[in-house]
């Protein structure tokens, strides 16, 4: 029998009323089902505390299916479906031999299927919940049908592999994305009275975002006490409406912009009384999601009712939504807020994605980066507790009981950390940080006997710890949505009833900023306001306090939507005053520097004498003249800056500060920079090749060559404005390189920097300037590579994770560490692994990883271009010449172990390839795809053999050390 011939349909789920219904389901999927094989509780070696969890005094456990004890399916009839005992059962089973599919049900109205997987950090649970009282969702049927056995005599290992594939979350994501994209396009095309394609696109995004949020909110029964509120609201309005009424204009707009913002006046609306009652009882959502955006949703826009039929029937009612985001060890096969972030990234068209460089970071990598950042942050403040910090943070979901930490200090530092993602996209890193911080603080606060309410802690973390920016408005809205939904998860059930006048959602306008993160030019003047403001008076702190007070009111919904415009105008005025105050403060500081330098010019230079008097000179050198010339240069540069600032203050554009389309970091996050900057910068910046870099704010047409050139010049000016003109930036640098410089400049003196990016800067020419700057200005704590699995599945990009610290002492004396993992991250990342890496010295290779360590001084020297004389000199002689770069990736991360043995044994006998052969770049065609041809293209174009040469396009094409040209999939078209 082929199970695929008997697909599961909705009635197969709704007909389940007892154990026999489950058995029927699996027989239809071609499994060999045991008949009534009840298993005694004692035989399963489960913890005794779980006996009360199982019905009938622990005897309602059934072995449904058994394949040689290597794969088994169990059914547990339980007293409830609480997740904690379900996890305990799964953890007990995974300690045994064999693999399992475990089912749990209390009364057969809900059935939880669990696919448990063994992971280094614990047991990962992938869950599917069926509700037999309603028609099965599309996702549920899709997973059940994927469990069907293609043949009866499959071996147990293949059955388990098939089960793991069926429960893979990416399958749900892929399916939802395809449906979402099709519905999105159909809705966008149905709109009337829109000015442009861009406006229609933006309007469709915000409309579907709002509906999506409400689908999650109604799960909590906060919309008219109804989990199906939206569909029923739509049906009610359709039944009541007259022919000339529109669901969007006459019903949804008042709900969005009046009811959810606590604005009255419903009695004046020409709608049925039941609808007015719904408006009256609607919760106060606030948050900014339900404020009309005049630029993209004019009052006369036409949304046909058919658009809502599309969204409800083909999307929202077809999938199961859950407000609970997955954790690394608990994954539900439903539509959760994290999945929306993934969908956002994929919705970017292929053309725009190439320009925007958006690639979604996997959850494992995101969590690991957040953990590493917090480990470094806490270790800087509690250096004696580093090992305990690693054990605490790497096991944040269930920290060890034997930890000994200064808990009060730990809570203080966790509560005060300032974290920013300067290219936050859909908020993956911010949401992950939110979850980790809340879990850590709950654990720490329990130690201190303090309040551990998750809802209040989440609100505190969002308001005090998390910041972000992104150039794309839609990305910022998705990030906001995900943070809001994380609050919805933990809000008390009676929150809306008890707090009817309090907003459910905070307003995140001043925590997540929309604009270009990289360019800080105002009226054509590059700004460089980094570091602590040298405040000389009381004016700036007063403005700061007023700004903070306003932001607090807006965040917590103390300002109703009717007064929001006025309040934001007041905020913009204060920002302008703050900018003006900072500029004037800087101008005073510059004048003082100029005065001091001018005073020093006339003073004679004291020349140190030797024991025998003045040293005789062959040629007299006027050091006073040299010093005067250099000082005059510094004075001229300071006077130029003073002129620029003066021009800014007098410029007509000064009053348009609020209209900028970029992030002015010191103003937009002034509460952070008044204290020196962020504690943690983390993220996955866009990957855009240098030839495609252009103004990201131009989205409605391709950028011109001149625009791209001008924008790149602005990028370089901005970096040199806040780090100094000594920074060497190669114009061939990809976009992420500029984010490195930006991110490191945003840190305070104890800051931690964690990025995942392309690894190309480790080896290619344009990475030399970045390598040199990092070696001189940061501590390279770790650079991680994974040789077993790519982090970006959808991108042909090899990545590294970097962890840098601001230096506590001379950076060149610090030992940098390069770690290459030999297994996928999810199989090796644990506190034990990190502690083992911490203990390594020099070069260490294990089954899981290889570590290479070198001082930053040695790394610097290796990258310098030395002449023959310098090579013979002692290391104590200062380096001269130019830093040309080093192959960090090729040498320290990707080189095989034998490379280090060769270096160790034959280092003195080795010569550089460049010394014995000519090494040069190939021809830069600008269209490489045209010249790389596979067999299909060769046949299609009829190209003769004499013009074709075997070529290795990727190392992955080489399966053996000896290369066989006949097995290479591509040929190079040699047409010259």
ZADRENSE-121840 format. One line per 3 residues: number of its first residue (from 1); their letters; for each residue x, y, z of C-alpha. Coordinates in steps of 0.02 Angstrom, whole numbers, plus 50000, padded with zeros to 5 digits. Layout:
BEGIN
NUM = A = X:Y:Z; ...
// end
This chain:
BEGIN
1 = XXX = 50000:50000:50000; 50066:50173:49959; 50018:50296:50095
4 = XXX = 50029:50443:49975; 49875:50379:49883; 49767:50405:50038
7 = XXX = 49786:50589:50080; 49720:50658:50243; 49568:50771:50223
10 = XXX = 49483:50885:50351; 49354:50753:50399; 49494:50634:50452
13 = XXX = 49538:50761:50587; 49363:50814:50639; 49310:50630:50652
16 = XXX = 49438:50595:50788; 49337:50567:50948; 49441:50430:51029
19 = XXX = 49597:50325:51012; 49522:50230:50867; 49515:50393:50767
22 = XXX = 49702:50416:50793; 49733:50236:50739; 49628:50263:50583
25 = XXX = 49729:50419:50541; 49895:50326:50549; 49830:50174:50455
28 = XXX = 49779:50291:50317; 49959:50354:50317; 50018:50172:50293
31 = XXX = 50088:50142:50468; 50081:49971:50552; 49968:50007:50701
34 = XXX = 49965:49901:50860; 49792:49863:50932; 49763:49925:51110
37 = XXX = 49939:49899:51171; 49932:49989:51337; 50099:50025:51421
40 = XXX = 50118:50029:51610; 50189:50192:51676; 50328:50101:51770
43 = XXX = 50392:50016:51611; 50430:50183:51527; 50552:50246:51660
46 = XXX = 50466:50416:51672; 50491:50531:51823; 50365:50489:51959
49 = XXX = 50301:50669:51963; 50226:50640:51790; 50108:50505:51851
52 = XXX = 49977:50635:51897; 49994:50707:51721; 49935:50543:51642
55 = XXX = 49750:50494:51655; 49689:50342:51755; 49830:50348:51881
58 = XXX = 49965:50344:51748; 49896:50199:51647; 49828:50287:51492
61 = XXX = 49984:50267:51383; 49974:50172:51218; 50107:50109:51099
64 = XXX = 50026:50140:50930; 50170:50091:50819; 50335:49997:50843
67 = XXX = 50470:49972:50712; 50600:49858:50793; 50610:49973:50945
70 = XXX = 50707:50095:50833; 50556:50203:50793; 50397:50207:50897
73 = XXX = 50238:50310:50908; 50160:50334:51080; 49992:50410:51129
76 = XXX = 49973:50488:51302; 49798:50523:51371; 49834:50664:51494
79 = XXX = 49742:50773:51619; 49797:50932:51529; 49908:50993:51387
82 = XXX = 50026:51101:51488; 50191:51117:51398; 50303:51087:51549
85 = XXX = 50253:50903:51581; 50251:50871:51393; 50432:50930:51386
88 = XXX = 50476:50817:51533; 50403:50665:51445; 50497:50706:51284
91 = XXX = 50661:50732:51378; 50641:50562:51463; 50611:50473:51297
94 = XXX = 50760:50552:51210; 50875:50482:51344; 50831:50308:51280
97 = XXX = 50886:50221:51122; 50779:50244:50967; 50675:50384:50894
100 = XXX = 50495:50434:50929; 50338:50525:50880; 50239:50569:51037
103 = XXX = 50054:50617:51043; 49965:50700:51189; 49778:50731:51215
106 = XXX = 49663:50767:51362; 49493:50737:51283; 49526:50717:51095
109 = XXX = 49466:50893:51058; 49649:50945:51050; 49794:50831:51004
112 = XXX = 49977:50883:51013; 50101:50793:50899; 50282:50810:50955
115 = XXX = 50437:50771:50851; 50581:50771:50979; 50761:50798:50920
118 = XXX = 50918:50779:51025; 51024:50939:51029; 51183:50986:51126
121 = XXX = 51086:51112:51231; 50940:50995:51266; 50792:50922:51174
124 = XXX = 50715:51019:51031; 50527:50996:51019; 50435:51024:50855
127 = XXX = 50249:51030:50892; 50088:51022:50791; 49923:51053:50879
130 = XXX = 49762:50986:50803; 49590:51050:50855; 49456:50922:50809
133 = XXX = 49312:51044:50844; 49349:51150:50691; 49401:51117:50513
136 = XXX = 49586:51078:50502; 49699:51219:50442; 49800:51202:50283
139 = XXX = 49965:51188:50379; 49899:51045:50485; 49843:50944:50335
142 = XXX = 50007:50980:50248; 50109:50910:50394; 49999:50757:50418
145 = XXX = 50009:50712:50234; 50197:50733:50237; 50200:50594:50369
148 = XXX = 50129:50469:50244; 50246:50321:50210; 50283:50302:50024
151 = XXX = 50308:50115:50052; 50262:49994:50190; 50432:49912:50213
154 = XXX = 50530:50071:50253; 50667:50051:50382; 50647:50142:50550
157 = XXX = 50785:50267:50515; 50705:50324:50352; 50536:50339:50438
160 = XXX = 50611:50453:50570; 50700:50557:50436; 50533:50575:50345
163 = XXX = 50451:50631:50508; 50587:50761:50540; 50563:50829:50364
166 = XXX = 50374:50839:50390; 50399:50939:50550; 50527:51058:50476
169 = XXX = 50470:51238:50507; 50543:51297:50342; 50412:51196:50248
172 = XXX = 50276:51296:50335; 50370:51458:50299; 50390:51417:50114
175 = XXX = 50207:51375:50093; 50144:51528:50187; 50262:51642:50091
178 = XXX = 50200:51582:49921; 50019:51609:49972; 50055:51777:50055
181 = XXX = 50148:51840:49902; 50007:51792:49783; 49872:51869:49893
184 = XXX = 49979:52025:49918; 49996:52052:49730; 49810:52022:49698
187 = XXX = 49760:52146:49835; 49884:52276:49774; 49818:52266:49596
190 = XXX = 49637:52282:49657; 49663:52453:49738; 49586:52608:49662
193 = XXX = 49634:52793:49670; 49817:52765:49708; 49951:52882:49643
196 = XXX = 50085:52755:49600; 50142:52574:49609; 50250:52621:49760
199 = XXX = 50101:52694:49852; 49993:52542:49814; 50133:52429:49875
202 = XXX = 50157:52526:50037; 49970:52536:50071; 49948:52348:50046
205 = XXX = 50091:52315:50166; 50020:52423:50305; 49842:52356:50281
208 = XXX = 49898:52174:50288; 50012:52213:50436; 49865:52284:50533
211 = XXX = 49753:52137:50493; 49894:52018:50538; 49916:52102:50707
214 = XXX = 49730:52089:50741; 49730:51904:50696; 49860:51878:50831
217 = XXX = 49771:51993:50956; 49603:51907:50934; 49687:51744:50989
220 = XXX = 49687:51821:51164; 49498:51858:51151; 49532:52044:51167
223 = XXX = 49424:52091:51018; 49243:52077:51074; 49290:51920:51173
226 = XXX = 49297:51827:51008; 49441:51725:50935; 49360:51741:50762
229 = XXX = 49321:51927:50779; 49386:51991:50612; 49294:51868:50502
232 = XXX = 49133:51887:50599; 49151:52077:50600; 49172:52071:50411
235 = XXX = 49020:51958:50390; 48914:52068:50504; 48958:52225:50406
238 = XXX = 48927:52141:50240; 48755:52085:50296; 48710:52259:50359
241 = XXX = 48791:52366:50226; 48702:52458:50088; 48759:52447:49908
244 = XXX = 48855:52612:49915; 48952:52568:50073; 49129:52504:50080
247 = XXX = 49193:52386:50214; 49360:52475:50221; 49300:52655:50216
250 = XXX = 49142:52641:50322; 49188:52505:50447; 49373:52465:50453
253 = XXX = 49440:52644:50450; 49334:52696:50602; 49392:52538:50692
256 = XXX = 49575:52572:50651; 49590:52760:50672; 49457:52799:50802
259 = XXX = 49408:52646:50905; 49584:52577:50932; 49645:52753:50975
262 = XXX = 49508:52786:51102; 49428:52926:51002; 49241:52950:51026
265 = XXX = 49106:53010:50907; 49040:52841:50853; 48861:52899:50871
268 = XXX = 48884:53010:50718; 48932:52862:50608; 48804:52789:50489
271 = XXX = 48831:52609:50544; 48717:52482:50631; 48706:52487:50820
274 = XXX = 48795:52318:50844; 48944:52390:50750; 48942:52549:50857
277 = XXX = 48946:52437:51011; 49099:52348:50942; 49184:52517:50915
280 = XXX = 49140:52571:51091; 49214:52413:51171; 49370:52403:51064
283 = XXX = 49533:52396:51163; 49653:52545:51166; 49794:52475:51059
286 = XXX = 49903:52632:51034; 50075:52582:50970; 50071:52689:50813
289 = XXX = 50010:52546:50703; 49836:52624:50695; 49884:52802:50652
292 = XXX = 49842:52856:50475; 49996:52879:50366; 49938:53020:50254
295 = XXX = 50076:52995:50126; 50022:52817:50082; 49839:52803:50135
298 = XXX = 49738:52954:50079; 49556:52961:50137; 49489:52930:49961
301 = XXX = 49584:52769:49927; 49471:52632:49863; 49487:52456:49935
304 = XXX = 49356:52341:49857; 49270:52214:49968; 49337:52078:49854
307 = XXX = 49511:52117:49922; 49453:52063:50095; 49377:51904:50024
310 = XXX = 49550:51866:49955; 49640:51902:50118; 49517:51810:50230
313 = XXX = 49480:51658:50123; 49649:51625:50045; 49766:51681:50184
316 = XXX = 49710:51728:50359; 49575:51596:50381; 49680:51462:50299
319 = XXX = 49824:51461:50423; 49840:51438:50610; 49912:51591:50698
322 = XXX = 50001:51585:50864; 50064:51734:50964; 50203:51631:51042
325 = XXX = 50372:51643:50954; 50479:51488:50946; 50629:51463:51057
328 = XXX = 50783:51364:51001; 50714:51208:51087; 50527:51231:51061
331 = XXX = 50454:51253:50888; 50268:51256:50846; 50214:51223:50667
334 = XXX = 50102:51376:50653; 50115:51555:50592; 50208:51652:50725
337 = XXX = 50283:51828:50728; 50459:51765:50686; 50393:51688:50527
340 = XXX = 50329:51860:50475; 50507:51925:50482; 50562:51785:50367
343 = XXX = 50417:51823:50248; 50464:52007:50246; 50642:51968:50192
346 = XXX = 50581:51853:50054; 50449:51974:49993; 50586:52089:49934
349 = XXX = 50590:52059:49748; 50745:51976:49674; 50792:52137:49589
352 = XXX = 50777:52239:49749; 50857:52103:49854; 51014:52112:49749
355 = XXX = 51016:52299:49778; 50964:52295:49960; 51067:52141:50006
358 = XXX = 50939:52067:50125; 50968:51890:50187; 50879:51813:50334
361 = XXX = 50988:51754:50478; 50944:51583:50549; 50879:51578:50727
364 = XXX = 51025:51473:50790; 51151:51603:50733; 51044:51747:50797
367 = XXX = 51030:51671:50971; 51215:51627:50978; 51265:51804:50929
370 = XXX = 51152:51878:51062; 51223:51760:51192; 51403:51800:51143
373 = XXX = 51367:51986:51152; 51291:51972:51326; 51434:51860:51386
376 = XXX = 51561:51993:51335; 51455:52135:51405; 51433:52054:51576
379 = XXX = 51614:51996:51579; 51676:52174:51554; 51583:52226:51711
382 = XXX = 51604:52063:51810; 51772:51996:51747; 51796:51876:51893
385 = XXX = 51636:51783:51847; 51668:51747:51662; 51650:51558:51673
388 = XXX = 51489:51573:51772; 51425:51704:51649; 51455:51584:51504
391 = XXX = 51358:51447:51594; 51217:51568:51638; 51194:51648:51466
394 = XXX = 51221:51493:51358; 51089:51402:51463; 50971:51550:51482
397 = XXX = 50815:51442:51461; 50867:51331:51607; 51022:51395:51698
400 = XXX = 51118:51274:51811; 51066:51274:51993; 51245:51284:52059
403 = XXX = 51287:51455:51986; 51370:51576:52107; 51357:51756:52046
406 = XXX = 51340:51931:52120; 51156:51929:52077; 51116:52109:52124
409 = XXX = 51254:52175:52012; 51204:52054:51873; 51024:52118:51877
412 = XXX = 51086:52297:51879; 51192:52272:51723; 51057:52173:51631
415 = XXX = 50929:52309:51669; 51045:52447:51607; 51116:52373:51447
418 = XXX = 51092:52477:51287; 51082:52368:51130; 51064:52425:50950
421 = XXX = 51048:52343:50779; 51095:52478:50652; 51015:52380:50509
424 = XXX = 50876:52296:50606; 50770:52235:50460; 50621:52142:50531
427 = XXX = 50692:52142:50707; 50765:51966:50723; 50907:52018:50838
430 = XXX = 50800:52137:50941; 50666:52005:50971; 50797:51873:51015
433 = XXX = 50880:51994:51136; 50710:52030:51213; 50677:51846:51247
436 = XXX = 50852:51810:51314; 50856:51964:51426; 50684:51927:51498
439 = XXX = 50728:51744:51534; 50892:51795:51616; 50811:51930:51720
442 = XXX = 50672:51814:51778; 50804:51690:51837; 50911:51825:51921
445 = XXX = 50762:51912:52001; 50703:51748:52075; 50873:51738:52160
448 = XXX = 50839:51912:52231; 50657:51875:52277; 50599:52014:52158
451 = XXX = 50447:52027:52044; 50462:51913:51890; 50308:51965:51791
454 = XXX = 50357:51928:51609; 50240:52060:51535; 50311:52201:51642
457 = XXX = 50489:52143:51612; 50461:52138:51424; 50392:52314:51428
460 = XXX = 50542:52371:51528; 50666:52288:51409; 50583:52362:51254
463 = XXX = 50577:52536:51330; 50751:52540:51410; 50867:52418:51321
466 = XXX = 50825:52395:51136; 50857:52515:50992; 50862:52495:50804
469 = XXX = 50864:52580:50636; 50831:52530:50457; 50815:52623:50293
472 = XXX = 50657:52529:50244; 50496:52588:50326; 50411:52420:50303
475 = XXX = 50554:52331:50391; 50536:52446:50541; 50348:52414:50547
478 = XXX = 50376:52226:50547; 50504:52245:50687; 50377:52347:50785
481 = XXX = 50244:52216:50751; 50354:52076:50817; 50397:52171:50976
484 = XXX = 50213:52211:51004; 50163:52030:50978; 50293:51973:51104
487 = XXX = 50200:52081:51230; 50032:52010:51178; 50096:51836:51223
490 = XXX = 50128:51879:51405; 49995:52010:51440; 49877:51950:51578
493 = XXX = 49713:51875:51517; 49613:52012:51605; 49728:52154:51547
496 = XXX = 49601:52233:51429; 49462:52223:51559; 49565:52291:51703
499 = XXX = 49659:52421:51602; 49527:52479:51479; 49598:52656:51478
502 = XXX = 49780:52601:51465; 49857:52562:51296; 49898:52381:51264
505 = XXX = 50046:52420:51149; 50187:52545:51174; 50231:52672:51039
508 = XXX = 50403:52627:50971; 50432:52781:50862; 50585:52837:50961
511 = XXX = 50657:52663:50987; 50654:52604:50806; 50706:52739:50683
514 = XXX = 50677:52737:50497; 50813:52811:50387; 50984:52785:50310
517 = XXX = 51098:52727:50452; 51262:52765:50364; 51251:52942:50299
520 = XXX = 51261:53083:50427; 51268:53238:50320; 51160:53389:50357
523 = XXX = 51150:53527:50226; 51301:53447:50141; 51409:53450:50299
526 = XXX = 51472:53282:50368; 51432:53273:50553; 51550:53200:50681
529 = XXX = 51471:53210:50852; 51528:53040:50920; 51575:53010:51100
532 = XXX = 51519:53094:51259; 51458:53272:51237; 51573:53394:51324
535 = XXX = 51432:53479:51416; 51484:53644:51493; 51316:53709:51550
538 = XXX = 51143:53656:51608; 51050:53687:51445; 51086:53520:51357
541 = XXX = 51040:53411:51509; 50877:53508:51525; 50832:53479:51343
544 = XXX = 50881:53296:51363; 50765:53275:51511; 50620:53357:51417
547 = XXX = 50650:53241:51269; 50654:53088:51381; 50494:53142:51469
550 = XXX = 50405:53165:51302; 50467:52998:51235; 50409:52913:51394
553 = XXX = 50234:52986:51373; 50225:52936:51190; 50295:52761:51224
556 = XXX = 50169:52725:51361; 50020:52801:51270; 49998:52949:51387
559 = XXX = 49965:53055:51231; 49804:53019:51138; 49811:53010:50948
562 = XXX = 49723:53179:50930; 49864:53266:51022; 50002:53157:50951
565 = XXX = 50041:53272:50804; 50063:53421:50922; 50170:53319:51041
568 = XXX = 50282:53255:50901; 50303:53433:50839; 50359:53481:51014
571 = XXX = 50481:53334:51011; 50551:53391:50843; 50577:53566:50911
574 = XXX = 50672:53496:51061; 50779:53389:50944; 50821:53546:50847
577 = XXX = 50867:53639:51007; 50974:53491:51062; 51064:53487:50894
580 = XXX = 51092:53674:50905; 51157:53658:51084; 51276:53517:51038
583 = XXX = 51345:53616:50890; 51371:53771:50996; 51454:53665:51130
586 = XXX = 51571:53589:51002; 51608:53760:50929; 51661:53823:51100
589 = XXX = 51775:53672:51119; 51851:53701:50946; 51882:53886:50984
592 = XXX = 51972:53836:51144; 52080:53712:51046; 52122:53846:50915
595 = XXX = 52168:53970:51051; 52281:53845:51137; 52367:53795:50974
598 = XXX = 52397:53977:50922; 52472:54012:51092; 52591:53865:51072
601 = XXX = 52658:53917:50902; 52775:54051:50966; 52854:53945:51103
604 = XXX = 53029:53881:51057; 53052:53693:51045; 53165:53625:51183
607 = XXX = 53292:53507:51102; 53352:53369:51219; 53540:53363:51241
610 = XXX = 53643:53206:51263; 53767:53177:51404; 53898:53260:51296
613 = XXX = 53798:53414:51250; 53709:53446:51088; 53728:53310:50957
616 = XXX = 53822:53373:50804; 53714:53380:50647; 53764:53358:50467
619 = XXX = 53622:53474:50419; 53530:53599:50527; 53345:53559:50547
622 = XXX = 53227:53696:50606; 53109:53594:50717; 53015:53753:50769
625 = XXX = 52972:53783:50587; 52911:53603:50562; 52808:53612:50721
628 = XXX = 52734:53780:50670; 52686:53712:50499; 52599:53558:50573
631 = XXX = 52510:53664:50704; 52451:53786:50572; 52378:53640:50475
634 = XXX = 52282:53583:50629; 52220:53760:50660; 52162:53775:50479
637 = XXX = 52067:53609:50491; 51983:53664:50653; 51936:53832:50579
640 = XXX = 51860:53743:50428; 51756:53637:50545; 51705:53793:50641
643 = XXX = 51650:53874:50478; 51549:53719:50432; 51459:53720:50600
646 = XXX = 51425:53907:50584; 51355:53880:50410; 51243:53741:50477
649 = XXX = 51171:53852:50613; 51138:53992:50489; 51071:53879:50352
652 = XXX = 50889:53889:50297; 50889:53698:50305; 50920:53700:50493
655 = XXX = 50734:53712:50525; 50706:53556:50418; 50802:53440:50533
658 = XXX = 50648:53331:50559; 50627:53305:50371; 50791:53211:50352
661 = XXX = 50789:53036:50275; 50939:52974:50375; 50975:52930:50557
664 = XXX = 51064:53066:50654; 51125:52950:50791; 51174:53077:50924
667 = XXX = 51005:53163:50911; 50890:53016:50876; 50965:52916:51021
670 = XXX = 51025:53062:51126; 50986:52973:51291; 51116:52842:51241
673 = XXX = 51252:52957:51175; 51245:53075:51323; 51324:52926:51414
676 = XXX = 51450:52885:51278; 51361:52764:51161; 51290:52588:51154
679 = XXX = 51348:52440:51258; 51312:52316:51117; 51302:52336:50929
682 = XXX = 51237:52180:50844; 51167:52134:50675; 51173:52067:50499
685 = XXX = 51206:52218:50387; 51150:52215:50204; 51265:52127:50083
688 = XXX = 51280:52237:49929; 51426:52225:49808; 51524:52386:49781
691 = XXX = 51465:52412:49602; 51283:52407:49660; 51298:52527:49808
694 = XXX = 51182:52674:49786; 51060:52785:49884; 50943:52662:49971
697 = XXX = 50807:52794:49986; 50780:52789:49796; 50660:52643:49774
700 = XXX = 50546:52690:49630; 50678:52683:49493; 50855:52619:49459
703 = XXX = 50993:52732:49525; 51107:52820:49400; 51294:52797:49392
706 = XXX = 51319:52976:49453; 51202:52946:49602; 51297:52789:49650
709 = XXX = 51464:52879:49637; 51402:53026:49742; 51328:52912:49873
712 = XXX = 51489:52812:49889; 51586:52974:49914; 51463:53021:50052
715 = XXX = 51491:52852:50136; 51678:52879:50140; 51658:53058:50204
718 = XXX = 51541:53000:50342; 51660:52864:50403; 51808:52984:50402
721 = XXX = 51701:53116:50489; 51672:53009:50643; 51832:52904:50644
724 = XXX = 51958:53022:50567; 52035:53043:50396; 52172:52918:50437
727 = XXX = 52046:52778:50404; 52090:52696:50238; 51934:52647:50142
730 = XXX = 51949:52557:49977; 51816:52614:49855; 51794:52431:49805
733 = XXX = 51725:52393:49979; 51557:52307:49988; 51420:52397:50086
736 = XXX = 51437:52294:50245; 51614:52362:50271; 51541:52536:50303
739 = XXX = 51424:52459:50432; 51576:52388:50522; 51648:52564:50541
742 = XXX = 51479:52637:50588; 51441:52502:50716; 51609:52516:50803
745 = XXX = 51593:52705:50810; 51426:52690:50901; 51501:52596:51049
748 = XXX = 51545:52667:51218; 51717:52637:51295; 51665:52463:51358
751 = XXX = 51562:52417:51205; 51541:52248:51120; 51523:52226:50932
754 = XXX = 51446:52068:50856; 51409:52051:50669; 51374:51912:50545
757 = XXX = 51435:51961:50372; 51517:51897:50215; 51690:51829:50253
760 = XXX = 51768:51916:50102; 51846:52058:50204; 51958:51929:50287
763 = XXX = 52049:51894:50124; 52016:52019:49985; 52108:52181:49952
766 = XXX = 51972:52300:50012; 51974:52215:50183; 52152:52276:50220
769 = XXX = 52098:52446:50284; 51965:52368:50396; 52086:52237:50463
772 = XXX = 52215:52370:50505; 52087:52482:50591; 52017:52337:50693
775 = XXX = 52190:52281:50749; 52234:52456:50809; 52066:52500:50888
778 = XXX = 51974:52343:50945; 52006:52179:51034; 51969:52034:50917
781 = XXX = 51887:51914:51041; 51825:51786:50915; 51798:51761:50729
784 = XXX = 51688:51608:50699; 51669:51509:50538; 51561:51356:50507
787 = XXX = 51633:51234:50382; 51484:51116:50391; 51335:51227:50354
790 = XXX = 51303:51397:50277; 51212:51528:50380; 51121:51603:50230
793 = XXX = 51036:51462:50135; 50966:51575:50000; 51127:51671:49965
796 = XXX = 51289:51621:49882; 51381:51705:50025; 51502:51625:50148
799 = XXX = 51490:51708:50317; 51584:51734:50479; 51525:51791:50650
802 = XXX = 51640:51919:50729; 51651:51970:50913; 51752:52127:50950
805 = XXX = 51773:52225:51111; 51827:52403:51141; 52005:52385:51209
808 = XXX = 52044:52392:51394; 52231:52409:51357; 52345:52409:51204
811 = XXX = 52245:52315:51069; 52404:52250:50986; 52447:52154:51145
814 = XXX = 52280:52062:51138; 52269:51882:51074; 52143:51860:50933
817 = XXX = 52052:51694:50916; 51991:51611:50754; 51872:51464:50776
820 = XXX = 51815:51351:50634; 51670:51237:50681; 51667:51068:50595
823 = XXX = 51483:51031:50631; 51324:51135:50610; 51301:51265:50746
826 = XXX = 51146:51180:50817; 51249:51023:50851; 51396:51103:50941
829 = XXX = 51345:51267:51023; 51339:51247:51211; 51419:51316:51368
832 = XXX = 51536:51165:51372; 51597:51203:51195; 51628:51387:51234
835 = XXX = 51719:51345:51395; 51826:51219:51302; 51871:51350:51172
838 = XXX = 51913:51474:51310; 52039:51350:51382; 52134:51326:51218
841 = XXX = 52308:51394:51186; 52391:51413:51016; 52320:51291:50888
844 = XXX = 52196:51159:50948; 52092:51042:50839; 51950:50929:50900
847 = XXX = 51806:50835:50818; 51695:50988:50841; 51809:51137:50807
850 = XXX = 51983:51203:50771; 52053:51356:50859; 52197:51465:50800
853 = XXX = 52262:51605:50910; 52385:51746:50874; 52426:51914:50949
856 = XXX = 52357:52064:50856; 52537:52128:50844; 52585:51970:50748
859 = XXX = 52432:51985:50637; 52479:52165:50599; 52660:52120:50557
862 = XXX = 52605:51978:50443; 52501:52100:50342; 52638:52230:50316
865 = XXX = 52728:52239:50149; 52911:52223:50199; 53065:52248:50093
868 = XXX = 53212:52126:50101; 53305:52231:50230; 53155:52242:50345
871 = XXX = 53129:52053:50340; 53302:52033:50415; 53274:52158:50555
874 = XXX = 53222:52111:50730; 53040:52120:50780; 53087:52258:50900
877 = XXX = 53116:52376:50754; 52956:52475:50720; 52862:52430:50561
880 = XXX = 52871:52548:50415; 52781:52546:50251; 52601:52501:50215
883 = XXX = 52483:52370:50284; 52434:52267:50130; 52315:52146:50216
886 = XXX = 52320:51966:50273; 52225:51809:50223; 52138:51783:50390
889 = XXX = 52002:51673:50319; 52109:51565:50207; 52249:51542:50334
892 = XXX = 52163:51534:50503; 51987:51472:50468; 51978:51371:50307
895 = XXX = 52154:51299:50292; 52164:51111:50328; 52255:51051:50483
898 = XXX = 52402:50994:50376; 52436:51177:50332; 52484:51217:50511
901 = XXX = 52596:51063:50522; 52686:51118:50363; 52708:51294:50430
904 = XXX = 52774:51226:50594; 52901:51107:50515; 52952:51197:50356
907 = XXX = 52911:51380:50387; 53087:51445:50350; 53095:51351:50184
910 = XXX = 52931:51418:50115; 52920:51563:49992; 52775:51672:49939
913 = XXX = 52691:51624:49775; 52709:51805:49720; 52899:51789:49734
916 = XXX = 52910:51647:49607; 52761:51675:49493; 52656:51814:49421
919 = XXX = 52492:51828:49515; 52364:51946:49441; 52178:51978:49431
922 = XXX = 52077:51901:49291; 51982:52004:49164; 51839:52101:49244
925 = XXX = 51699:52074:49119; 51554:52149:49216; 51450:52002:49152
928 = XXX = 51532:51842:49213; 51373:51739:49187; 51394:51760:48999
931 = XXX = 51564:51673:49002; 51524:51530:49120; 51429:51401:49017
934 = XXX = 51354:51234:49062; 51321:51093:48935; 51144:51154:48902
937 = XXX = 51200:51329:48854; 51344:51262:48748; 51223:51155:48648
940 = XXX = 51095:51296:48635; 51224:51421:48570; 51322:51295:48465
943 = XXX = 51493:51351:48527; 51643:51257:48457; 51757:51157:48572
946 = XXX = 51910:51263:48528; 51832:51414:48617; 51793:51320:48778
949 = XXX = 51909:51283:48924; 51870:51185:49084; 51850:51302:49233
952 = XXX = 51824:51285:49421; 51687:51407:49466; 51674:51352:49648
955 = XXX = 51784:51241:49759; 51628:51138:49793; 51642:51070:49615
958 = XXX = 51805:50982:49662; 51766:50816:49746; 51945:50750:49741
961 = XXX = 52121:50822:49759; 52162:50775:49579; 52048:50875:49467
964 = XXX = 51962:50784:49324; 51910:50913:49191; 51776:50795:49125
967 = XXX = 51672:50807:49284; 51675:50996:49298; 51500:51064:49261
970 = XXX = 51555:51227:49177; 51665:51283:49034; 51742:51454:49008
973 = XXX = 51699:51542:48844; 51868:51601:48775; 51813:51713:48633
976 = X = 51971:51817:48611
// end
